[in-house]
Amino acid sequence: MPVRRANPLWQIAKALLLLVAFVILIGLGTWQVERLQWKEGLLADIAARKDAPAIPLSAIETMAASGGDIEYRVVTATGHYLNDKERHFLVTHDGDPGYHIYTPLQLNDGRFIFVNRGFVPTEAKDPEKRKQGELTGEQTVIGLARAKLVDRPDGMPDNDLGKNIFFWKDLDAMASSVGLPKDKVLPFFIDADRTPNPAGLPIGGVTIIDLPNNHLQYAVTWYGLAAALAAIVAISWWRKHHPDAPRQ
């Protein structure tokens, strides 16, 4: 019976497909290594920012106006809290449901910036139940600058302005819902630090910095698949050219 030989064109095509697959896997692994270096640099930069001395609000304004990255930079601002205009952002804190209290701070020049003063449990949503924590007179806050969200995150429900419950941090809606002119409200927030408030509420220092960094795992996966593909091709070639070799 005649031996059937493989089509040489098919053999070439198969070899090219395997080579392309190998190159793609190596490319994906290398891309993840580059992403890993970028993410580690970003995390180091954020750590340096949040541990740096506080800078004046005017410096953050200048940075934001020029398109600079203001996230997690320590800033200080002085003004008077408009406690009757606080907005409530639905969250959990250490597993307990409640709200972050966003209160406008009126600056000496008449403008406003919303300050996330911290967490209160659900039962303390009503300001009347935490009157001691409603700071009056001139106050200086130190915290982390947080950029304004441009759009509603995917899948997030609409904010309930009537009940003063915000599911996403819509700065424009926060301002307009309490009658603050948009052109007088600074286009970013401040997350207040852990400085204790009277009677313990709100609980400050609630900023969560959680940037997943799984790029090393992904790189190992892609490189591992490339190595497995190379091993399979090598074994197949060996068996083809050594048909009488013992197999285990």
DOFILUM-123805 format. One line per 2 residues: number of its first residue (from 1); their letters; for each residue x, y, z of C-alpha. Coordinates in nm, 3 decimals. Example, Ala and Ser with C-alpha at 12.3 -4.5 7.8 and 13.67 -1.06 7.14 Angstrom:
<domis>
1 = as = 1.230 -0.450 0.780 ~ 1.367 -0.106 0.714 .
</domis>
This chain:
<domis>
1 = mp = 0.000 0.000 0.000 ~ 0.158 0.333 -0.102 .
3 = vr = 0.263 0.576 0.175 ~ 0.053 0.888 0.176 .
5 = ra = 0.264 1.199 0.203 ~ 0.144 1.520 0.362 .
7 = np = 0.078 1.812 0.134 ~ 0.389 2.034 0.155 .
9 = lw = 0.177 2.349 0.125 ~ -0.028 2.240 0.423 .
11 = qi = 0.289 2.170 0.619 ~ 0.417 2.519 0.543 .
13 = ak = 0.082 2.675 0.634 ~ 0.068 2.481 0.961 .
15 = al = 0.423 2.586 1.049 ~ 0.338 2.950 0.980 .
17 = ll = 0.023 2.929 1.193 ~ 0.220 2.780 1.481 .
19 = lv = 0.486 3.049 1.446 ~ 0.223 3.324 1.443 .
21 = af = 0.055 3.176 1.752 ~ 0.392 3.156 1.930 .
23 = vi = 0.478 3.517 1.842 ~ 0.135 3.636 1.960 .
25 = li = 0.173 3.456 2.294 ~ 0.520 3.600 2.347 .
27 = gl = 0.390 3.944 2.250 ~ 0.105 3.922 2.500 .
29 = gt = 0.344 3.816 2.775 ~ 0.580 4.102 2.695 .
31 = wq = 0.291 4.348 2.692 ~ 0.190 4.231 3.039 .
33 = ve = 0.549 4.279 3.161 ~ 0.536 4.636 3.029 .
35 = rl = 0.200 4.686 3.201 ~ 0.349 4.548 3.522 .
37 = qw = 0.630 4.803 3.511 ~ 0.379 5.081 3.441 .
39 = ke = 0.147 4.970 3.725 ~ 0.433 4.941 3.975 .
41 = gl = 0.547 5.290 3.878 ~ 0.193 5.424 3.920 .
43 = la = 0.155 5.264 4.264 ~ 0.491 5.402 4.374 .
45 = di = 0.390 5.748 4.249 ~ 0.059 5.734 4.438 .
47 = aa = 0.235 5.620 4.755 ~ 0.478 5.912 4.725 .
49 = rk = 0.193 6.158 4.665 ~ -0.019 6.059 4.962 .
51 = da = 0.280 6.064 5.197 ~ 0.406 6.404 5.077 .
53 = pa = 0.349 6.730 5.268 ~ 0.023 6.910 5.198 .
55 = ip = 0.025 7.171 4.925 ~ -0.207 7.474 4.893 .
57 = ls = -0.538 7.444 4.715 ~ -0.418 7.698 4.457 .
59 = ai = -0.141 7.459 4.347 ~ -0.395 7.182 4.285 .
61 = et = -0.612 7.426 4.090 ~ -0.321 7.522 3.866 .
63 = ma = -0.234 7.157 3.812 ~ -0.593 7.064 3.727 .
65 = as = -0.633 7.359 3.489 ~ -0.326 7.249 3.293 .
67 = gg = -0.448 6.891 3.264 ~ -0.216 6.754 3.531 .
69 = di = -0.293 6.450 3.743 ~ -0.421 6.567 4.081 .
71 = ey = -0.537 6.230 4.213 ~ -0.426 6.147 4.569 .
73 = rv = -0.218 6.462 4.615 ~ -0.230 6.596 4.970 .
75 = vt = -0.394 6.938 4.977 ~ -0.504 7.186 5.240 .
77 = at = -0.795 7.430 5.221 ~ -0.955 7.678 5.461 .
79 = gh = -1.313 7.800 5.470 ~ -1.654 7.756 5.629 .
81 = yl = -1.861 7.438 5.594 ~ -2.214 7.477 5.461 .
83 = nd = -2.353 7.197 5.676 ~ -2.711 7.247 5.558 .
85 = ke = -2.603 7.158 5.202 ~ -2.425 6.826 5.264 .
87 = rh = -2.475 6.546 5.013 ~ -2.483 6.174 5.094 .
89 = fl = -2.294 5.912 4.891 ~ -2.405 5.551 4.953 .
91 = vt = -2.116 5.323 5.061 ~ -2.011 5.049 5.299 .
93 = hd = -1.735 5.096 5.556 ~ -1.575 4.794 5.721 .
95 = gd = -1.878 4.596 5.609 ~ -2.135 4.839 5.752 .
97 = pg = -2.377 5.030 5.526 ~ -2.387 5.406 5.542 .
99 = yh = -2.285 5.723 5.365 ~ -1.989 5.943 5.289 .
101 = iy = -2.077 6.300 5.382 ~ -1.987 6.550 5.108 .
103 = tp = -2.009 6.902 5.248 ~ -1.938 7.223 5.053 .
105 = lq = -1.654 7.426 5.201 ~ -1.694 7.794 5.118 .
107 = ln = -1.354 7.949 5.061 ~ -1.261 8.302 5.155 .
109 = dg = -1.291 8.412 4.791 ~ -1.654 8.299 4.776 .
111 = rf = -1.596 7.981 4.577 ~ -1.677 7.629 4.698 .
113 = if = -1.518 7.286 4.710 ~ -1.695 6.969 4.815 .
115 = vn = -1.517 6.785 5.096 ~ -1.576 6.417 5.167 .
117 = rg = -1.570 6.450 5.545 ~ -1.599 6.076 5.596 .
119 = fv = -1.838 5.794 5.682 ~ -2.152 5.784 5.893 .
121 = pt = -2.366 5.472 5.946 ~ -2.713 5.455 5.797 .
123 = ea = -2.880 5.546 6.126 ~ -2.676 5.869 6.139 .
125 = kd = -2.770 5.991 5.791 ~ -2.989 6.262 5.944 .
127 = pe = -2.757 6.551 6.045 ~ -2.974 6.611 6.353 .
129 = kr = -2.840 6.284 6.496 ~ -2.478 6.402 6.476 .
131 = kq = -2.496 6.773 6.549 ~ -2.163 6.771 6.731 .
133 = ge = -1.990 6.669 6.411 ~ -2.128 6.964 6.215 .
135 = lt = -1.825 7.194 6.232 ~ -1.888 7.569 6.242 .
137 = ge = -1.660 7.868 6.210 ~ -1.346 7.878 5.999 .
139 = qt = -1.205 7.531 5.941 ~ -0.888 7.404 5.776 .
141 = vi = -0.909 7.064 5.612 ~ -0.621 6.845 5.497 .
143 = gl = -0.692 6.557 5.264 ~ -0.643 6.398 4.926 .
145 = ar = -0.747 6.569 4.603 ~ -0.985 6.356 4.396 .
147 = ak = -1.069 6.422 4.034 ~ -1.422 6.484 3.915 .
149 = lv = -1.595 6.198 3.734 ~ -1.679 6.290 3.376 .
151 = dr = -1.947 6.026 3.315 ~ -2.162 5.788 3.514 .
153 = pd = -1.988 5.451 3.558 ~ -2.140 5.165 3.358 .
155 = gm = -2.428 4.994 3.534 ~ -2.459 5.260 3.804 .
157 = pd = -2.816 5.371 3.883 ~ -2.928 5.732 3.868 .
159 = nd = -2.868 5.941 4.177 ~ -3.178 6.000 4.389 .
161 = lg = -3.164 6.376 4.440 ~ -3.499 6.386 4.618 .
163 = kn = -3.377 6.154 4.893 ~ -3.024 6.295 4.885 .
165 = if = -2.871 5.958 4.797 ~ -2.586 5.953 4.547 .
167 = fw = -2.477 5.626 4.387 ~ -2.197 5.791 4.193 .
169 = kd = -2.008 6.113 4.257 ~ -2.172 6.355 4.016 .
171 = ld = -2.016 6.683 4.125 ~ -2.237 6.896 3.902 .
173 = am = -2.553 6.733 4.044 ~ -2.424 6.773 4.399 .
175 = as = -2.372 7.143 4.340 ~ -2.693 7.215 4.151 .
177 = sv = -2.909 7.017 4.396 ~ -2.812 7.261 4.675 .
179 = gl = -2.822 7.574 4.462 ~ -2.449 7.635 4.421 .
181 = pk = -2.351 7.808 4.093 ~ -2.151 7.572 3.874 .
183 = dk = -1.888 7.833 3.790 ~ -1.816 7.885 4.160 .
185 = vl = -1.755 7.517 4.242 ~ -1.403 7.382 4.201 .
187 = pf = -1.393 7.086 3.958 ~ -1.256 6.831 4.206 .
189 = fi = -1.314 6.700 4.559 ~ -1.112 6.666 4.877 .
191 = da = -1.121 6.346 5.081 ~ -1.058 6.462 5.439 .
193 = dr = -0.787 6.286 5.639 ~ -0.831 6.095 5.966 .
195 = tp = -0.840 6.403 6.187 ~ -1.108 6.312 6.448 .
197 = np = -1.441 6.492 6.433 ~ -1.645 6.575 6.745 .
199 = ag = -1.837 6.272 6.876 ~ -1.648 6.060 6.622 .
201 = lp = -1.866 6.133 6.319 ~ -1.807 6.154 6.033 .
203 = ig = -1.514 5.908 6.032 ~ -1.247 6.062 5.810 .
205 = gv = -0.967 5.905 5.610 ~ -1.197 5.682 5.407 .
207 = ti = -1.010 5.697 5.074 ~ -0.958 5.349 4.932 .
209 = id = -0.667 5.307 4.693 ~ -0.724 4.971 4.532 .
211 = lp = -0.555 4.931 4.194 ~ -0.538 4.562 4.097 .
213 = nn = -0.192 4.451 3.987 ~ -0.224 4.105 3.831 .
215 = hl = 0.006 4.170 3.537 ~ 0.282 3.935 3.657 .
217 = qy = 0.030 3.651 3.678 ~ -0.095 3.730 3.329 .
219 = av = 0.261 3.749 3.191 ~ 0.349 3.410 3.341 .
221 = tw = 0.030 3.266 3.188 ~ 0.106 3.391 2.836 .
223 = yg = 0.473 3.291 2.852 ~ 0.370 2.954 2.992 .
225 = la = 0.133 2.896 2.701 ~ 0.409 2.992 2.458 .
227 = aa = 0.646 2.745 2.627 ~ 0.380 2.472 2.618 .
229 = la = 0.319 2.534 2.247 ~ 0.693 2.516 2.177 .
231 = ai = 0.719 2.192 2.376 ~ 0.428 2.033 2.187 .
233 = va = 0.581 2.127 1.851 ~ 0.921 1.995 1.958 .
235 = is = 0.776 1.663 2.076 ~ 0.572 1.627 1.759 .
237 = ww = 0.880 1.692 1.544 ~ 1.088 1.441 1.742 .
239 = rk = 0.829 1.166 1.711 ~ 0.791 1.231 1.341 .
241 = hh = 1.164 1.199 1.277 ~ 1.225 0.920 1.529 .
243 = pd = 0.927 0.687 1.486 ~ 1.113 0.393 1.640 .
245 = ap = 1.210 0.578 1.960 ~ 1.040 0.442 2.275 .
247 = rq = 0.745 0.647 2.401 ~ 0.654 0.695 2.764 .
</domis>
